[in-house]
């Protein structure tokens, strides 16, 4: 009887050890997921984001003018081209206002954007839908789509992504266009965006690079003023 009791005790200990190991193993992915936060945009009302186009004097500026009740933010995009500014046009928005759009934290562009969204969809790319996504796909204007995958990152707080762009026009041109994206998960901002496209008629591939040059958060009164001015300009453009 003593031997049977000892065997039973050993068996029970083994079972407990197995249960503990199994539970620890099951909890590990959850802990890893918490240690690696899901990349999401973290914009602020009144934020001004300036991206410099590498190799040119041009810049692209985004103004975050308000938050939306359904989530995300309302933005206006301004192109700064030195040749267009030589006339000394008054005010920060004329004649360089390009578009307005709503952006969700995961990179979806809500509602229907107004104006030319080329740079908006270049800078604010779609982010992974969940922590387990290895590849994911997102739509773009003109019937295009981008299939993304994750690249190795060199900094703990950053994530790198690459996307292959597909669409009817690109297929006709036999183009193989790729976008690469470096994202700061702490600040919730794109740091660098690279578009590699081509070949062109001469058979050459080209690269367009935007770098984050400035991120400033202005007072709420500033955001309201920009929102009023920009909305008036967009209404005038649509007449």
ROMARPA-721399 format. One record per residue: z, x, y of N, C-alpha, C in turn; residue in one letter. Coordinates in nm, 2 decimals. Each point is the difference from the previous one (the first is absolute). Layout:
residues N
SITE   n_pz   n_px   n_py  ca_pz  ca_px  ca_py   c_pz   c_px   c_py aa
SITE      Z      X      Y      Z      X      Y      Z      X      Y  A
...
//
This chain:
residues 239
SITE   n_pz   n_px   n_py  ca_pz  ca_px  ca_py   c_pz   c_px   c_py aa
SITE   0.00   0.08  -0.12   0.00  -0.08   0.12   0.00   0.09   0.12  X
SITE   0.08   0.11   0.00   0.01   0.09   0.11  -0.14   0.06   0.03  X
SITE  -0.07   0.03  -0.11  -0.14   0.06   0.02  -0.09  -0.10   0.06  X
SITE   0.01  -0.13  -0.05  -0.09  -0.10   0.06   0.03  -0.02   0.15  X
SITE   0.13   0.00   0.03   0.04  -0.01   0.14  -0.06   0.11   0.09  X
SITE   0.00   0.12  -0.06  -0.05   0.12   0.08  -0.15  -0.01   0.02  X
SITE  -0.07  -0.04  -0.11  -0.15  -0.02   0.01  -0.03  -0.11   0.10  X
SITE   0.08  -0.11   0.00  -0.02  -0.11   0.10   0.02   0.05   0.14  X
SITE   0.10   0.09   0.02   0.03   0.05   0.13  -0.11   0.09   0.05  X
SITE  -0.05   0.08  -0.09  -0.11   0.09   0.04  -0.13  -0.08   0.03  X
SITE  -0.03  -0.10  -0.08  -0.11  -0.08   0.03   0.01  -0.07   0.13  X
SITE   0.12  -0.05   0.03   0.02  -0.07   0.13  -0.02   0.10   0.11  X
SITE   0.05   0.12  -0.01  -0.02   0.10   0.11  -0.15   0.03   0.02  X
SITE  -0.07   0.01  -0.11  -0.15   0.03   0.01  -0.07  -0.11   0.07  X
SITE   0.04  -0.13  -0.03  -0.06  -0.11   0.06   0.03   0.00   0.15  X
SITE   0.12   0.03   0.04   0.04   0.00   0.14  -0.08   0.11   0.07  X
SITE  -0.01   0.12  -0.06  -0.08   0.10   0.06  -0.14  -0.03   0.02  X
SITE  -0.06  -0.07  -0.09  -0.14  -0.05   0.01  -0.02  -0.09   0.11  X
SITE   0.10  -0.10   0.01  -0.01  -0.10   0.11   0.01   0.06   0.13  X
SITE   0.09   0.10   0.02   0.02   0.07   0.13  -0.12   0.07   0.03  X
SITE  -0.06   0.08  -0.09  -0.13   0.07   0.02  -0.11  -0.09   0.04  X
SITE  -0.01  -0.11  -0.07  -0.11  -0.09   0.03   0.01  -0.06   0.14  X
SITE   0.13  -0.04   0.04   0.02  -0.06   0.13  -0.03   0.11   0.11  X
SITE   0.04   0.12  -0.03  -0.02   0.11   0.10  -0.15   0.02   0.02  X
SITE  -0.07   0.00  -0.11  -0.15   0.02   0.00  -0.06  -0.11   0.08  X
SITE   0.04  -0.12  -0.02  -0.06  -0.12   0.06   0.03   0.00   0.15  X
SITE   0.11   0.06   0.04   0.04   0.00   0.14  -0.07   0.11   0.08  X
SITE  -0.05   0.10  -0.08  -0.06   0.12   0.07  -0.12  -0.04   0.09  X
SITE  -0.10  -0.08  -0.05  -0.11  -0.03   0.08   0.04  -0.08   0.13  X
SITE   0.10  -0.08  -0.01   0.05  -0.07   0.12   0.05   0.09   0.10  X
SITE   0.08   0.10  -0.05   0.06   0.10   0.09  -0.11   0.09   0.07  X
SITE  -0.10   0.03  -0.08  -0.12   0.08   0.05  -0.07  -0.08   0.11  X
SITE  -0.01  -0.13  -0.03  -0.07  -0.09   0.10   0.07  -0.01   0.13  X
SITE   0.14   0.00  -0.01   0.08   0.00   0.12  -0.01   0.13   0.08  X
SITE   0.00   0.11  -0.08  -0.01   0.13   0.06  -0.13   0.02   0.07  X
SITE  -0.11  -0.07  -0.04  -0.13   0.02   0.06  -0.03  -0.13   0.06  X
SITE   0.03  -0.02   0.13  -0.03  -0.13   0.07  -0.15  -0.03   0.00  X
SITE  -0.02  -0.13  -0.01  -0.14  -0.05   0.01  -0.05   0.02   0.14  X
SITE  -0.12   0.07   0.02  -0.05   0.02   0.13  -0.04  -0.13   0.07  X
SITE   0.05  -0.02   0.12  -0.03  -0.12   0.08   0.00   0.04   0.15  X
SITE  -0.09  -0.07   0.07   0.00   0.02   0.15   0.13  -0.05   0.06  X
SITE   0.05   0.08   0.10   0.12  -0.04   0.06  -0.02   0.01   0.16  X
SITE  -0.08  -0.09   0.05  -0.03   0.00   0.14   0.11  -0.07   0.08  X
SITE  -0.01   0.03   0.13   0.10  -0.06   0.09  -0.07  -0.06   0.12  X
SITE   0.05  -0.11   0.05  -0.06  -0.06   0.12   0.02   0.09   0.12  X
SITE  -0.11   0.03   0.07   0.00   0.09   0.11  -0.04   0.14  -0.04  X
SITE  -0.04   0.02  -0.13  -0.04   0.13  -0.05  -0.15   0.03   0.04  X
SITE  -0.02   0.12   0.04  -0.13   0.05   0.04  -0.03   0.12  -0.09  X
SITE  -0.11  -0.02  -0.08  -0.04   0.11  -0.10  -0.13   0.05   0.05  X
SITE  -0.01   0.14   0.01  -0.12   0.06   0.05  -0.05   0.10  -0.11  X
SITE  -0.12  -0.02  -0.04  -0.07   0.08  -0.10  -0.11   0.08   0.06  X
SITE   0.00   0.13  -0.02  -0.11   0.09   0.05  -0.11   0.02  -0.10  X
SITE  -0.12  -0.01   0.04  -0.11   0.02  -0.09  -0.03   0.15   0.00  X
SITE   0.02   0.06  -0.11  -0.01   0.15  -0.01  -0.14   0.04   0.03  X
SITE  -0.01   0.11   0.09  -0.13   0.05   0.04  -0.06  -0.07   0.12  X
SITE   0.07  -0.10   0.05  -0.05  -0.08   0.12   0.11  -0.02   0.10  X
SITE  -0.03  -0.04   0.12   0.10  -0.03   0.10   0.04  -0.14  -0.01  X
SITE  -0.06  -0.08  -0.08   0.03  -0.14  -0.01   0.13  -0.03  -0.07  X
SITE   0.06  -0.11   0.03   0.13  -0.04  -0.07  -0.01  -0.15  -0.02  X
SITE   0.08  -0.05  -0.10   0.01  -0.14  -0.03   0.15  -0.04   0.02  X
SITE   0.03  -0.10   0.08   0.13  -0.04   0.02   0.03  -0.14  -0.04  X
SITE   0.11  -0.02  -0.07   0.04  -0.14  -0.05   0.13  -0.04   0.08  X
SITE   0.00  -0.12   0.05   0.12  -0.06   0.07   0.05  -0.11  -0.09  X
SITE   0.13   0.01  -0.04   0.07  -0.10  -0.07   0.06  -0.09   0.10  X
SITE  -0.05  -0.12   0.02   0.05  -0.08   0.11   0.09  -0.11  -0.04  X
SITE   0.01  -0.04  -0.12   0.09  -0.11  -0.04   0.01   0.00  -0.16  X
SITE   0.11  -0.06  -0.04   0.01  -0.02  -0.15  -0.04  -0.15  -0.03  X
SITE  -0.04  -0.02  -0.12  -0.05  -0.13  -0.04   0.10  -0.08  -0.08  X
SITE   0.01  -0.13   0.02   0.10  -0.08  -0.08  -0.02   0.01  -0.15  X
SITE  -0.12   0.02  -0.04  -0.03   0.01  -0.15   0.02   0.14  -0.05  X
SITE   0.04   0.10   0.08   0.01   0.13  -0.04  -0.11   0.09   0.06  X
SITE   0.04   0.13   0.02  -0.10   0.09   0.06   0.00   0.00   0.15  X
SITE  -0.11   0.05   0.06  -0.01   0.02   0.14  -0.14  -0.03   0.05  X
SITE  -0.01  -0.02   0.13  -0.12  -0.02   0.07  -0.04   0.13   0.08  X
SITE  -0.12   0.05  -0.02  -0.04   0.12   0.06  -0.13  -0.01   0.08  X
SITE  -0.01   0.09   0.10  -0.13   0.02   0.07  -0.04   0.14  -0.02  X
SITE  -0.13   0.02  -0.01  -0.05   0.14  -0.01  -0.09   0.03   0.12  X
SITE   0.03   0.12   0.05  -0.07   0.06   0.12  -0.07   0.13  -0.04  X
SITE  -0.13   0.01   0.03  -0.06   0.13  -0.01   0.00   0.07   0.13  X
SITE   0.03   0.13  -0.01   0.01   0.09   0.12  -0.11   0.10  -0.01  X
SITE  -0.11  -0.02   0.07  -0.11   0.09   0.01  -0.01   0.06   0.14  X
SITE   0.01   0.13   0.02   0.00   0.06   0.13  -0.12  -0.04   0.08  X
SITE  -0.12  -0.01  -0.06  -0.12  -0.04   0.08   0.02  -0.14   0.05  X
SITE   0.07  -0.09  -0.07   0.01  -0.14   0.05   0.11  -0.01   0.11  X
SITE   0.09   0.11   0.01   0.11  -0.01   0.09  -0.03   0.07   0.14  X
SITE  -0.12   0.06   0.00  -0.04   0.07   0.13  -0.01  -0.09   0.12  X
SITE  -0.03  -0.13  -0.03  -0.01  -0.09   0.11   0.13  -0.04   0.06  X
SITE   0.11   0.04  -0.06   0.13  -0.03   0.06   0.03  -0.15   0.00  X
SITE  -0.03  -0.06  -0.11   0.03  -0.15  -0.02   0.15  -0.02   0.02  X
SITE   0.04  -0.10   0.07   0.14  -0.03   0.02   0.06  -0.06  -0.13  X
SITE   0.13   0.02  -0.01   0.08  -0.06  -0.11  -0.03   0.07  -0.13  X
SITE   0.09  -0.02  -0.10   0.00   0.08  -0.13  -0.10  -0.06  -0.09  X
SITE  -0.06  -0.12   0.02  -0.07  -0.07  -0.11  -0.15  -0.02   0.03  X
SITE  -0.04   0.02   0.12  -0.14  -0.03   0.04  -0.07   0.14   0.02  X
SITE  -0.12   0.02  -0.06  -0.08  -0.09  -0.09   0.01   0.04  -0.14  X
SITE   0.11   0.05  -0.05   0.01   0.07  -0.13   0.06  -0.08  -0.11  X
SITE   0.03  -0.13   0.03   0.07  -0.08  -0.11  -0.11  -0.04  -0.10  X
SITE   0.03   0.04  -0.13  -0.09  -0.02  -0.11   0.03  -0.12  -0.09  X
SITE   0.12  -0.02  -0.03   0.03  -0.11  -0.09   0.15  -0.04   0.00  X
SITE   0.03  -0.12  -0.05   0.14  -0.04  -0.03   0.01  -0.05  -0.14  X
SITE   0.11   0.02  -0.06   0.02  -0.04  -0.14   0.15  -0.01  -0.04  X
SITE   0.03  -0.07  -0.11   0.13   0.00  -0.05   0.01   0.09  -0.12  X
SITE   0.11   0.07  -0.01   0.02   0.09  -0.11   0.13  -0.03  -0.08  X
SITE  -0.01  -0.01  -0.13   0.11  -0.02  -0.09   0.06   0.13  -0.04  X
SITE   0.13   0.01  -0.04   0.06   0.12  -0.04  -0.07   0.07  -0.12  X
SITE  -0.07  -0.07  -0.09  -0.07   0.06  -0.11  -0.15   0.04   0.04  X
SITE  -0.04  -0.02   0.13  -0.13   0.04   0.04  -0.10  -0.11   0.00  X
SITE   0.03  -0.12  -0.04  -0.09  -0.11   0.01  -0.02  -0.04   0.14  X
SITE  -0.12  -0.02   0.04  -0.03  -0.05   0.14  -0.01  -0.15   0.00  X
SITE   0.10  -0.06   0.06   0.01  -0.15   0.00  -0.09  -0.07   0.10  X
SITE  -0.02  -0.12  -0.02  -0.09  -0.09   0.09  -0.14   0.07   0.01  X
SITE  -0.07  -0.04   0.10  -0.13   0.05   0.02   0.00   0.10   0.12  X
SITE  -0.03   0.13  -0.03   0.00   0.09   0.11  -0.10  -0.03   0.11  X
SITE   0.02   0.04   0.12  -0.10  -0.02   0.11  -0.04   0.13   0.05  X
SITE  -0.14   0.02   0.00  -0.05   0.13   0.05  -0.04   0.09  -0.11  X
SITE  -0.02   0.13   0.03  -0.05   0.10  -0.09   0.12   0.06  -0.07  X
SITE   0.01  -0.02  -0.13   0.12   0.05  -0.07  -0.02   0.13  -0.08  X
SITE  -0.11   0.07   0.03  -0.03   0.12  -0.08   0.12   0.10  -0.01  X
SITE   0.06   0.03   0.12   0.11   0.09   0.00   0.13  -0.06  -0.05  X
SITE   0.02  -0.13   0.02   0.12  -0.07  -0.05   0.01   0.01  -0.15  X
SITE  -0.12  -0.03  -0.07   0.01   0.00  -0.15  -0.01   0.15  -0.05  X
SITE  -0.04   0.09   0.08   0.01   0.14  -0.04   0.14   0.06   0.01  X
SITE   0.08  -0.04   0.10   0.13   0.05   0.02   0.10  -0.07  -0.09  X
SITE   0.00  -0.14   0.00   0.10  -0.08  -0.07  -0.06  -0.04  -0.13  X
SITE   0.00   0.09  -0.10  -0.05  -0.03  -0.13   0.10  -0.08  -0.08  X
SITE  -0.05  -0.06  -0.11   0.09  -0.08  -0.09   0.09   0.09  -0.08  X
SITE   0.13  -0.03  -0.01   0.10   0.08  -0.07   0.02  -0.06  -0.14  X
SITE   0.06   0.07  -0.09   0.02  -0.05  -0.14   0.07  -0.13   0.00  X
SITE  -0.04  -0.09  -0.08   0.06  -0.14   0.00   0.14   0.01  -0.06  X
SITE   0.03   0.09  -0.09   0.13   0.01  -0.06   0.03   0.15  -0.05  X
SITE   0.12   0.03  -0.04   0.04   0.13  -0.04  -0.08   0.06  -0.12  X
SITE  -0.05  -0.09  -0.08  -0.06   0.04  -0.13  -0.15   0.02   0.02  X
SITE  -0.06  -0.03   0.11  -0.15   0.00   0.02  -0.05   0.14   0.00  X
SITE  -0.08   0.04  -0.10  -0.07   0.13   0.00  -0.13  -0.01   0.08  X
SITE  -0.08  -0.10  -0.03  -0.12  -0.03   0.08   0.01  -0.14   0.06  X
SITE  -0.05  -0.02   0.11  -0.01  -0.14   0.06  -0.12  -0.01   0.09  X
SITE  -0.04  -0.12   0.02  -0.13  -0.03   0.07   0.03  -0.09   0.12  X
SITE  -0.07   0.02   0.11   0.01  -0.08   0.12  -0.14  -0.03   0.06  X
SITE  -0.01  -0.12   0.05  -0.13  -0.04   0.07  -0.01   0.06   0.14  X
SITE  -0.12   0.01   0.05  -0.03   0.04   0.14  -0.11  -0.09   0.05  X
SITE  -0.02   0.01   0.13  -0.11  -0.08   0.06  -0.14   0.04  -0.06  X
SITE  -0.10  -0.09   0.02  -0.14   0.02  -0.05   0.00   0.01  -0.15  X
SITE   0.09  -0.07  -0.07  -0.01  -0.01  -0.14   0.04   0.13  -0.07  X
SITE   0.06   0.09   0.07   0.04   0.13  -0.06   0.14  -0.01  -0.07  X
SITE   0.02   0.10  -0.09   0.13   0.00  -0.07   0.04   0.15  -0.01  X
SITE   0.13   0.03  -0.01   0.05   0.14  -0.02   0.09   0.00  -0.13  X
SITE  -0.03   0.09  -0.09   0.09   0.02  -0.11   0.08   0.12   0.02  X
SITE   0.13  -0.01   0.01   0.09   0.10   0.03   0.07   0.06  -0.12  X
SITE   0.04   0.13   0.01   0.09   0.06  -0.10   0.09   0.10   0.08  X
SITE   0.11   0.04  -0.07   0.10   0.08   0.07  -0.04   0.15  -0.03  X
SITE   0.02   0.08   0.10  -0.02   0.15  -0.01   0.14   0.06   0.01  X
SITE   0.01   0.13  -0.05   0.13   0.07   0.01   0.04   0.02   0.15  X
SITE   0.13  -0.01   0.02   0.05   0.02   0.14   0.07   0.13   0.01  X
SITE   0.00   0.07   0.12   0.07   0.12   0.02   0.13  -0.01   0.06  X
SITE   0.03  -0.12   0.06   0.13  -0.03   0.07   0.06  -0.12  -0.07  X
SITE   0.14   0.01  -0.02   0.06  -0.12  -0.07  -0.01  -0.13   0.08  X
SITE  -0.01   0.00   0.13  -0.01  -0.12   0.08  -0.14  -0.05   0.02  X
SITE  -0.10   0.07  -0.06  -0.14  -0.04   0.02  -0.06  -0.04  -0.13  X
SITE  -0.11  -0.08   0.02  -0.08  -0.05  -0.11  -0.15   0.03   0.03  X
SITE  -0.07   0.05  -0.09  -0.15   0.02   0.02  -0.08  -0.09  -0.09  X
SITE  -0.10  -0.06   0.06  -0.09  -0.10  -0.07  -0.14   0.04   0.02  X
SITE  -0.09  -0.04  -0.09  -0.14   0.02   0.01  -0.07  -0.13  -0.04  X
SITE  -0.10  -0.04   0.07  -0.07  -0.12  -0.04  -0.15   0.02   0.00  X
SITE  -0.07  -0.06  -0.10  -0.15   0.00   0.00  -0.05  -0.13   0.05  X
SITE  -0.08   0.01   0.11  -0.05  -0.12   0.07  -0.13  -0.04  -0.06  X
SITE  -0.01  -0.13  -0.03  -0.12  -0.06  -0.06  -0.04  -0.12   0.08  X
SITE  -0.13  -0.03   0.00  -0.05  -0.11   0.07  -0.16  -0.01  -0.01  X
SITE  -0.06  -0.11   0.04  -0.14  -0.02  -0.02  -0.08   0.10   0.08  X
SITE   0.04   0.02   0.13  -0.07   0.10   0.08   0.01   0.14  -0.05  X
SITE   0.11   0.04  -0.04   0.02   0.13  -0.06  -0.08   0.02  -0.13  X
SITE  -0.01  -0.10  -0.08  -0.07   0.01  -0.12  -0.15   0.02   0.03  X
SITE  -0.05  -0.08   0.10  -0.14   0.02   0.04  -0.03   0.14   0.05  X
SITE   0.10   0.06   0.08  -0.02   0.13   0.05   0.03   0.11  -0.11  X
SITE   0.05  -0.04  -0.11   0.04   0.09  -0.11   0.11   0.09   0.05  X
SITE   0.09  -0.05   0.08   0.11   0.08   0.06   0.12   0.00  -0.09  X
SITE   0.07   0.11   0.00   0.13   0.01  -0.07   0.10   0.03   0.10  X
SITE   0.07  -0.10   0.06   0.09   0.02   0.11   0.14  -0.01  -0.05  X
SITE   0.08   0.09   0.05   0.14   0.02  -0.05   0.09   0.00   0.13  X
SITE   0.12  -0.06  -0.01   0.10   0.01   0.10   0.13   0.06  -0.06  X
SITE   0.06   0.09   0.08   0.13   0.06  -0.04   0.11  -0.03   0.10  X
SITE   0.12  -0.01  -0.04   0.10  -0.06   0.08   0.13   0.06  -0.02  X
SITE   0.07   0.06   0.11   0.13   0.06  -0.01   0.10  -0.09   0.07  X
SITE   0.10  -0.05  -0.07   0.09  -0.10   0.05   0.14   0.04   0.00  X
SITE   0.07  -0.02   0.12   0.14   0.03   0.01   0.09  -0.12  -0.04  X
SITE   0.07   0.00  -0.11   0.07  -0.12  -0.05   0.12  -0.02   0.08  X
SITE   0.06   0.10   0.07   0.12  -0.03   0.08  -0.04  -0.07   0.13  X
SITE  -0.10   0.05   0.07  -0.04  -0.06   0.13  -0.09  -0.12  -0.03  X
SITE  -0.06  -0.01  -0.12  -0.09  -0.11  -0.02  -0.13   0.01   0.07  X
SITE  -0.05   0.12   0.01  -0.12   0.02   0.09  -0.10   0.09  -0.08  X
SITE  -0.13  -0.02   0.03  -0.11   0.09  -0.05   0.01   0.13   0.08  X
SITE   0.00   0.12  -0.06   0.00   0.12   0.07  -0.14   0.06   0.02  X
SITE  -0.08  -0.01  -0.11  -0.14   0.05   0.01  -0.08  -0.09  -0.09  X
SITE  -0.12  -0.02   0.05  -0.10  -0.08  -0.07  -0.14   0.08   0.00  X
SITE  -0.05   0.01  -0.12  -0.13   0.07  -0.01  -0.10  -0.09  -0.06  X
SITE  -0.12  -0.01   0.06  -0.11  -0.07  -0.06  -0.11   0.10  -0.03  X
SITE  -0.04   0.01  -0.12  -0.11   0.08  -0.04  -0.11  -0.09  -0.04  X
SITE  -0.12   0.02   0.06  -0.11  -0.10  -0.02  -0.13   0.08  -0.01  X
SITE  -0.10  -0.07  -0.05  -0.13   0.05  -0.02  -0.05  -0.01  -0.14  X
SITE  -0.11   0.06  -0.03  -0.08   0.10   0.09  -0.08  -0.08   0.10  X
SITE  -0.02   0.07   0.12  -0.09  -0.06   0.10  -0.14   0.03  -0.03  X
SITE  -0.09  -0.03   0.09  -0.15   0.02  -0.03  -0.03   0.15  -0.03  X
SITE   0.08   0.09   0.05  -0.02   0.14  -0.02   0.07   0.05  -0.13  X
SITE   0.06  -0.09  -0.07   0.07   0.03  -0.12   0.14   0.06   0.02  X
SITE   0.05   0.00   0.12   0.13   0.06   0.03   0.11  -0.11  -0.01  X
SITE   0.12   0.05  -0.04   0.12  -0.09   0.00   0.08   0.04   0.13  X
SITE   0.06  -0.10   0.05   0.08   0.02   0.13   0.14  -0.05  -0.02  X
SITE   0.09   0.05   0.08   0.14  -0.04  -0.01   0.05  -0.03   0.14  X
SITE   0.07  -0.11   0.01   0.06  -0.05   0.12   0.16   0.00  -0.02  X
SITE   0.07   0.07   0.09   0.15   0.01  -0.02   0.07  -0.05   0.12  X
SITE   0.10  -0.09  -0.02   0.09  -0.04   0.10   0.14   0.04  -0.03  X
SITE   0.07   0.06   0.10   0.13   0.05  -0.01   0.09  -0.08   0.10  X
SITE   0.12  -0.03  -0.05   0.10  -0.07   0.09   0.05   0.10   0.10  X
SITE  -0.03  -0.03   0.13   0.04   0.10   0.11   0.12  -0.05   0.08  X
SITE   0.03  -0.13  -0.01   0.11  -0.06   0.09   0.04  -0.13  -0.06  X
SITE   0.14  -0.02   0.00   0.06  -0.12  -0.04   0.11  -0.03   0.10  X
SITE  -0.02  -0.10   0.09   0.10  -0.03   0.10   0.04  -0.15  -0.01  X
SITE   0.12  -0.03   0.02   0.05  -0.14   0.00   0.04  -0.03   0.14  X
SITE  -0.07  -0.09   0.07   0.02  -0.04   0.13   0.09  -0.13   0.00  X
SITE   0.06  -0.03   0.12   0.08  -0.12   0.01  -0.07  -0.13  -0.03  X
SITE   0.07  -0.11  -0.03  -0.06  -0.13  -0.04  -0.08  -0.05   0.12  X
SITE   0.04   0.02   0.12  -0.08  -0.04   0.12  -0.13   0.06   0.01  X
SITE  -0.01   0.13  -0.04  -0.13   0.07   0.00  -0.09  -0.07  -0.11  X
SITE   0.05  -0.03  -0.11  -0.08  -0.06  -0.11  -0.05  -0.13   0.04  X
SITE   0.08  -0.08   0.07  -0.04  -0.13   0.05  -0.11   0.01   0.10  X
SITE   0.01   0.10   0.09  -0.11   0.02   0.10  -0.13   0.04  -0.06  X
SITE   0.01   0.09  -0.10  -0.12   0.05  -0.07  -0.06  -0.12  -0.08  X
SITE   0.08  -0.08  -0.06  -0.05  -0.12  -0.08  -0.07  -0.10   0.09  X
SITE   0.06  -0.02   0.12  -0.07  -0.10   0.10  -0.13   0.06   0.05  X
SITE   0.00   0.13   0.03  -0.13   0.06   0.06  -0.10   0.01  -0.11  X
SITE   0.04   0.04  -0.12  -0.10   0.02  -0.10  -0.06  -0.14  -0.05  X
SITE   0.09  -0.10  -0.01  -0.05  -0.13  -0.04  -0.10  -0.05   0.10  X
SITE   0.03   0.02   0.13  -0.10  -0.05   0.10  -0.13   0.07  -0.01  X
SITE   0.00   0.13  -0.02  -0.12   0.08  -0.02  -0.08  -0.05  -0.12  X
SITE   0.07  -0.03  -0.11  -0.07  -0.04  -0.12  -0.06  -0.14   0.02  X
SITE   0.07  -0.09   0.07  -0.06  -0.13   0.03  -0.12   0.01   0.09  X
SITE   0.00   0.09   0.09  -0.11   0.03   0.09  -0.12   0.05  -0.08  X
SITE   0.02   0.08  -0.10  -0.11   0.06  -0.08  -0.06  -0.11  -0.09  X
SITE   0.08  -0.10  -0.03  -0.05  -0.11  -0.09  -0.08  -0.11   0.07  X
SITE   0.01   0.00   0.13  -0.08  -0.10   0.07  -0.15   0.01   0.00  X
//
